[in-house]
Structure formats: structure tokens, C-alpha cells
Amino acid sequence: MRILITGGAGLIGSSCAQYYAKKRVKVVVLDNLMRSKLFSYNKKSVEYNWQYLEKFKNITLIKGDVRKEKDVLKALGKGVDAVIHTAGQPGVPSSVRMPLEDFSINAFGTLNVLECVRKRCKKAVFVYCSTNKVYGENVDNIPLRKLKTRYMFKNLPGITENMPTDLTGHTPYGVSKLAGDLYTQEYARIYGLRSAVFRMSCIYGQRQFGFEDQGWVAWFAIACLTNKKITIYGNGAQVRDLLYTHDLVRAYDQFIQGNHNSDVFNIGGGKQNTISLIEFIAYLEQITGKKIKCKFRDWRPSDQKVYISDISKAEEKLHWKPLITIEDGLNRLIKWVQENKELF
């Protein structure tokens, strides 16, 4: 088996590469290593993961851009059995600052990869990393109740794949990711490319370089352990379901290795693995013994007060469920940051 992972130096991509490398699969990683530049970070970030992957003899690393046909075709070589398309511009605020770059990477980049796969190896399985942001502010139409430290849906366990994606605000990020989401579905329908769209909630894990604009779970841990102030937009009671990256990769593999038809899956930790921003702050303080400095600012555009994935479709069709609890996963992340503070 030979597999291409775009954006393979990021959190999800490098986790996929590691997972398949350990299974002795031939892995090709394509990445342009521009994460630090996107977030105006003056240190290296995903370069760490790039170097980490170098130790695997069955991983081929190619520096290239998903927007360039020649780079994608070089990575595909004579063909692959599967493509996991994790490459993307992942920040909501950065999409507002630079909507053209956001569209170029997320929408056009996805279309370019799809077209290259169709030309070179149309029997390959295609996995697209989508996002809960495709549902936009429609999620906020669900009635909520406010508890002391969190919001919760009143009478709903989580968001299903039937949630509408139209007639709502998304931010440019949500729009560009939805474009890739829809193109992936269309390539399955028109060209017969077997594909899965995974609309992800909050994914986190070791080797995650979080910033204020993106990757908030890792960013909170990094800020806590390096004595930086955390800005909370809103009141901090907003809730997400968290999924550890290793569990996410298992879901991808269940689709790739199975005989499932093309489909769309909401994926996250589900109702058993939820946390609010201020609950995580309290947890960090408890685990580390440090007092975190926080400041509060106005809500950011289209920030969903609650997003919890209904993962029942993935559980039923992929025979999958999260195995790493939120406490275990957060402790792994905190330990990694503690051991690698010099990176931040």
C-alpha cells in the first residue's frame, strides 16, 4: 500500500504519517512548511514534525504546495492507493485577514489535489479534512442553557450530518472549507472517486503548535507553561467536543481499509468528551499548579457557543469510537509541552 498525506507536517498529517509508517505502509508526505508564516510566528513550528518524520525509512518527504499541479503530481508519482488531504489554512481570524490566500489554499488547493488524483490514480481512496465551521451560525439557532461554567444544548446530544450549511454566516474559513467539502462530494458522484468527508470538531494532540488564532487547546497549554497571557473571546463558557488525534486517524483508516461508499461524517469526541474554555483553564491550573493570566474580549465573528458532534454515524458505519478520554489526552498534551518548552 502507498499513501499520500498532504499537509503531512501538521498535527493531523504527521499523526497520519506516523500511524501508517508504523504499519509498514509506504507514505509520501507533501507540505510547504508555511504554518509559522501564516500565523506570523517568529519560530519554526511544523518543521519540528518534518524532522520527526525523517526517522521513518518508509516515509518520503516532499516540500511542495497543494496549489501547484507539478508538486501534487510529483507526490503522487505513478499512483497511490489513498490520499488523506489535511493541507489547509486552518485559522478563522487569519481567513478574515487574508481571504484570497484562504480561498487559494483551502478551496483551490483541494480542487487541484482532487483533479490530480482523478488524472493519475482515480481508484485511490480520498479523505478530506473538513470542519464543523461548514455549519456556520446555523448551530447557534439551537436552544441553549447556561450553566455555571459552560453552555449546553437544551435537548440535543450533538450535531448530525443533516445540519444545514446554507443561509448563514460562516467566516471566509468556513466558506473555503465548505467549497472543498462539496468538491470532494462531487468528485465522488460524478467521477466515482471513493471519498469520505470528515467534518471535524476540535482535534488536539502531541506535536501540536497552537496559536491564539488556531489550535486553542494546545495554545492554552503552551501559554500556561510559558507564562503567557491568554485572551478569551466571549465569556469562556463556549464548549467543544475534543478528539485526540490518534483516534481521528483510526477513523480515517476504518474508512480507507473498509468497503464503505462515499460519505460524510461528523467526527469529534462526542458528548462524553466536552470541555469549555474556562473549564480547561481551571484544569490546567490544577494540573500544573500555575495561575493563568486571562483577559476577556468581545466575541469573534461566527464563533459557535456550543459545538458537540453527534458521532453515531461514524460509530455505526465505521465501527469506530474514541478510545482516549479527554483527561488522558489533555495530560499527554500537557506532558509534551512541558518536555518541549524550548520550542515555544
C-alpha positions as CSV (number, residue, x, y, z in Angstrom):
1,M,0.0,0.0,0.0
2,R,1.2,3.5,-0.8
3,I,-0.5,6.6,0.7
4,L,-0.1,10.4,0.2
5,I,-0.7,12.7,3.0
6,T,-0.9,16.4,2.1
7,G,-0.1,18.9,4.9
8,G,1.8,16.0,6.4
9,A,3.9,18.1,8.8
10,G,0.8,19.5,10.6
11,L,-0.8,17.9,13.7
12,I,-3.2,15.6,11.8
13,G,-1.0,15.0,8.8
14,S,2.1,14.0,10.9
15,S,-0.1,11.8,13.1
16,C,-1.4,10.0,10.0
17,A,2.1,9.6,8.6
18,Q,3.3,8.1,11.9
19,Y,0.4,5.8,12.1
20,Y,0.9,4.3,8.6
21,A,4.6,4.3,8.8
22,K,4.4,2.1,11.9
23,K,2.1,-0.3,9.9
24,R,5.0,-0.5,7.3
25,V,2.9,1.3,4.7
26,K,4.8,3.4,2.1
27,V,4.0,7.0,3.0
28,V,4.5,10.2,1.0
29,V,4.2,13.5,2.8
30,L,3.7,16.7,0.9
31,D,3.9,20.1,2.8
32,N,5.1,23.6,2.1
33,L,6.0,24.3,5.7
34,M,4.3,27.7,5.8
35,R,2.3,27.4,9.1
36,S,4.6,29.7,11.0
37,K,4.4,32.3,8.2
38,L,0.6,32.1,8.1
39,F,0.4,32.9,11.8
40,S,3.3,35.4,11.9
41,Y,5.2,33.2,14.2
42,N,8.9,34.0,14.5
43,K,10.0,30.5,15.3
44,K,9.8,27.2,13.5
45,S,6.7,25.0,14.2
46,V,5.8,22.2,11.8
47,E,9.5,21.9,10.8
48,Y,9.7,20.0,14.1
49,N,7.3,17.4,12.8
50,W,9.1,17.3,9.4
51,Q,12.3,16.4,11.2
52,Y,10.4,13.9,13.4
53,L,9.1,12.1,10.4
54,E,12.6,11.8,8.9
55,K,13.4,8.9,11.2
56,F,10.9,6.7,9.4
57,K,12.6,5.0,6.5
58,N,9.3,4.3,4.7
59,I,8.2,8.0,4.7
60,T,9.2,10.1,1.7
61,L,9.1,13.9,2.4
62,I,8.4,16.3,-0.4
63,K,8.4,20.0,0.1
64,G,5.6,21.3,-2.2
65,D,2.3,23.2,-2.4
66,V,-1.1,21.6,-3.0
67,R,-1.9,24.6,-5.3
68,K,0.8,23.6,-7.7
69,E,-0.1,20.7,-10.1
70,K,3.5,19.7,-10.6
71,D,4.1,19.4,-6.9
72,V,1.0,17.2,-6.4
73,L,1.8,15.0,-9.4
74,K,5.3,14.6,-8.1
75,A,4.0,13.4,-4.7
76,L,1.5,11.0,-6.4
77,G,4.3,9.5,-8.5
78,K,2.9,6.6,-10.5
79,G,-0.1,6.5,-8.3
80,V,-1.2,5.8,-4.7
81,D,-3.9,3.7,-3.0
82,A,-5.1,6.5,-0.7
83,V,-4.9,10.3,-0.2
84,I,-5.5,12.0,3.1
85,H,-5.9,15.7,2.4
86,T,-5.1,17.5,5.6
87,A,-3.4,20.5,4.0
88,G,-5.1,23.8,4.6
89,Q,-5.2,27.3,6.0
90,P,-6.7,26.4,9.4
91,G,-7.3,29.8,11.1
92,V,-10.7,31.6,11.3
93,P,-9.2,35.1,12.1
94,S,-6.5,34.6,9.5
95,S,-9.1,33.9,6.9
96,V,-10.7,37.2,7.7
97,R,-7.4,39.0,7.4
98,M,-6.4,37.3,4.1
99,P,-9.5,35.8,2.4
100,L,-7.8,35.4,-1.0
101,E,-5.0,33.3,0.5
102,D,-7.5,31.3,2.5
103,F,-9.5,30.5,-0.7
104,S,-6.4,29.7,-2.6
105,I,-5.2,27.1,-0.1
106,N,-8.5,25.6,1.1
107,A,-10.8,25.7,-2.0
108,F,-8.5,25.8,-5.0
109,G,-5.8,23.6,-3.3
110,T,-8.4,20.9,-2.6
111,L,-9.8,21.0,-6.1
112,N,-6.2,20.8,-7.5
113,V,-5.5,17.7,-5.4
114,L,-8.8,16.1,-6.4
115,E,-8.1,16.7,-10.1
116,C,-4.6,15.4,-9.9
117,V,-5.8,12.2,-8.2
118,R,-8.5,11.8,-10.9
119,K,-5.9,12.1,-13.6
120,R,-3.2,9.9,-12.0
121,C,-4.9,7.3,-9.8
122,K,-8.7,7.5,-9.9
123,K,-9.2,4.3,-7.9
124,A,-7.4,5.9,-4.9
125,V,-9.5,6.5,-1.7
126,F,-9.7,10.2,-0.9
127,V,-10.2,11.5,2.6
128,Y,-11.0,15.2,3.1
129,C,-10.4,17.0,6.4
130,S,-13.5,19.3,6.6
131,T,-14.7,21.2,9.7
132,N,-17.7,21.9,11.9
133,K,-17.4,25.5,10.6
134,V,-19.2,24.5,7.4
135,Y,-22.4,24.6,9.5
136,G,-21.7,28.2,10.5
137,E,-24.1,30.1,12.7
138,N,-26.9,27.6,12.0
139,V,-25.6,25.8,15.0
140,D,-26.4,28.9,17.1
141,N,-30.1,28.5,16.3
142,I,-30.2,25.5,18.6
143,P,-31.7,26.5,22.0
144,L,-29.0,26.6,24.8
145,R,-29.0,26.6,28.5
146,K,-26.3,28.4,30.5
147,L,-24.6,26.5,33.4
148,K,-22.0,28.0,35.8
149,T,-19.0,27.2,33.6
150,R,-20.5,26.2,30.2
151,Y,-23.2,26.5,27.7
152,M,-25.1,23.3,26.7
153,F,-27.6,22.3,24.1
154,K,-31.1,22.1,25.7
155,N,-32.4,19.0,24.1
156,L,-29.8,17.8,21.7
157,P,-26.9,15.4,22.3
158,G,-24.9,16.7,19.3
159,I,-24.9,18.0,15.7
160,T,-25.7,15.4,13.0
161,E,-24.7,15.5,9.3
162,N,-28.2,16.7,8.5
163,M,-27.5,20.2,9.9
164,P,-27.9,22.8,7.1
165,T,-24.9,24.5,5.7
166,D,-26.6,27.4,3.8
167,L,-28.3,30.7,4.6
168,T,-25.9,31.5,7.5
169,G,-22.7,33.2,8.4
170,H,-19.5,31.1,8.1
171,T,-16.4,33.4,8.0
172,P,-14.2,33.0,4.9
173,Y,-12.6,29.9,6.5
174,G,-16.0,28.1,6.8
175,V,-16.8,29.1,3.2
176,S,-13.5,27.9,1.7
177,K,-13.6,24.6,3.7
178,L,-17.2,24.1,2.6
179,A,-16.1,24.5,-1.0
180,G,-13.5,21.7,-0.7
181,D,-16.1,19.7,1.2
182,L,-18.6,20.0,-1.7
183,Y,-16.0,19.4,-4.4
184,T,-15.0,16.2,-2.7
185,Q,-18.6,15.0,-2.7
186,E,-19.0,16.0,-6.3
187,Y,-15.9,14.1,-7.4
188,A,-17.3,11.0,-5.8
189,R,-20.7,11.5,-7.5
190,I,-19.5,12.5,-11.0
191,Y,-16.1,10.8,-11.3
192,G,-16.6,7.8,-9.0
193,L,-13.8,8.8,-6.7
194,R,-14.4,6.9,-3.4
195,S,-14.2,9.6,-0.8
196,A,-15.0,10.5,2.8
197,V,-15.6,14.0,4.1
198,F,-14.8,14.2,7.9
199,R,-16.3,17.3,9.4
200,M,-14.1,17.7,12.4
201,S,-14.7,19.3,15.8
202,C,-11.8,20.2,18.0
203,I,-8.8,17.9,17.2
204,Y,-5.7,18.1,19.5
205,G,-2.7,16.1,20.5
206,Q,1.1,16.0,20.9
207,R,3.3,17.8,18.4
208,Q,0.6,20.5,18.0
209,F,1.8,24.0,17.6
210,G,-1.2,26.0,18.7
211,F,-1.6,29.8,18.4
212,E,-4.2,32.2,19.6
213,D,-5.8,32.1,16.1
214,Q,-5.9,28.3,15.7
215,G,-5.4,25.2,17.9
216,W,-6.7,26.7,21.1
217,V,-6.2,23.6,23.2
218,A,-2.5,23.4,22.6
219,W,-2.2,27.2,22.7
220,F,-3.7,27.3,26.2
221,A,-1.3,24.6,27.4
222,I,1.7,26.4,25.8
223,A,0.7,29.8,27.2
224,C,0.2,28.3,30.7
225,L,3.6,26.6,30.8
226,T,5.5,29.5,29.2
227,N,3.8,32.2,31.4
228,K,2.0,33.9,28.6
229,K,-1.4,35.7,28.9
230,I,-4.4,34.1,27.4
231,T,-7.1,36.1,25.6
232,I,-10.6,34.6,25.9
233,Y,-13.1,35.9,23.3
234,G,-16.6,35.9,24.8
235,N,-17.2,34.7,28.3
236,G,-15.3,31.5,28.1
237,A,-18.3,29.3,28.6
238,Q,-18.3,28.1,24.9
239,V,-18.0,24.3,24.6
240,R,-16.3,22.0,22.2
241,D,-16.0,18.2,22.0
242,L,-12.4,17.2,21.9
243,L,-10.9,14.3,19.9
244,Y,-7.3,13.1,20.3
245,T,-5.5,12.9,17.0
246,H,-4.7,9.2,17.3
247,D,-8.5,8.4,17.5
248,L,-9.1,10.6,14.4
249,V,-6.6,8.7,12.4
250,R,-8.2,5.4,13.3
251,A,-11.5,6.7,11.9
252,Y,-9.8,7.6,8.6
253,D,-8.2,4.1,8.5
254,Q,-11.5,2.4,9.1
255,F,-12.9,4.1,6.0
256,I,-9.8,3.5,3.9
257,Q,-9.5,-0.1,4.7
258,G,-13.2,-0.9,4.5
259,N,-15.6,-1.1,1.6
260,H,-17.7,1.8,2.5
261,N,-19.4,4.0,-0.1
262,S,-18.5,7.7,-0.3
263,D,-20.0,9.5,2.7
264,V,-19.9,12.5,5.1
265,F,-19.1,12.0,8.8
266,N,-19.2,14.4,11.7
267,I,-16.2,13.5,13.8
268,G,-15.1,14.6,17.3
269,G,-15.0,13.4,20.9
270,G,-18.8,13.3,21.1
271,K,-20.8,14.2,24.2
272,Q,-18.5,12.2,26.5
273,N,-15.5,14.4,25.8
274,T,-16.6,18.0,26.1
275,I,-15.0,21.0,27.8
276,S,-15.4,24.8,28.0
277,L,-12.6,27.3,27.7
278,I,-12.8,28.3,31.4
279,E,-13.1,24.6,32.5
280,F,-9.9,23.9,30.6
281,I,-8.2,26.9,32.2
282,A,-9.2,25.6,35.6
283,Y,-7.9,22.1,34.7
284,L,-4.5,23.5,33.6
285,E,-4.1,25.4,36.8
286,Q,-5.0,22.3,38.8
287,I,-2.5,20.0,36.9
288,T,0.4,22.5,36.7
289,G,-0.1,24.4,39.9
290,K,0.3,27.6,37.9
291,K,-2.0,30.6,38.0
292,I,-3.0,31.6,34.4
293,K,-3.4,35.3,33.5
294,C,-6.5,35.8,31.3
295,K,-8.2,38.8,29.7
296,F,-11.6,38.8,28.1
297,R,-12.5,40.5,24.8
298,D,-15.6,40.6,22.6
299,W,-16.9,37.5,20.8
300,R,-15.3,36.7,17.5
301,P,-17.5,36.5,14.3
302,S,-19.5,33.3,13.9
303,D,-17.9,31.7,17.0
304,Q,-20.4,28.9,17.9
305,K,-21.2,28.9,21.6
306,V,-21.6,25.2,21.6
307,Y,-20.4,22.6,19.1
308,I,-20.7,18.9,20.0
309,S,-20.5,16.3,17.3
310,D,-23.1,13.5,17.0
311,I,-20.7,10.7,16.2
312,S,-23.3,8.0,15.9
313,K,-23.0,7.7,12.1
314,A,-19.2,7.1,12.4
315,E,-19.7,4.7,15.2
316,E,-22.3,2.7,13.2
317,K,-20.8,2.7,9.7
318,L,-17.1,2.7,10.6
319,H,-17.3,0.6,13.7
320,W,-15.3,3.3,15.5
321,K,-15.4,5.2,18.7
322,P,-13.0,7.4,20.7
323,L,-10.7,5.4,22.9
324,I,-8.6,8.2,24.5
325,T,-10.5,10.0,27.2
326,I,-10.4,13.8,27.4
327,E,-8.4,13.6,30.7
328,D,-5.8,11.2,29.2
329,G,-5.5,13.2,26.0
330,L,-5.0,16.5,27.8
331,N,-2.5,15.0,30.1
332,R,-0.5,13.7,27.2
333,L,-0.5,17.1,25.5
334,I,0.5,18.9,28.7
335,K,3.3,16.5,29.3
336,W,4.6,17.0,25.7
337,V,4.5,20.8,26.1
338,Q,6.3,20.5,29.5
339,E,9.1,18.4,27.9
340,N,9.5,20.7,24.9
341,K,9.1,24.3,26.2
342,E,12.2,25.4,24.2
343,L,10.1,25.0,21.0
344,F,7.8,27.8,22.1
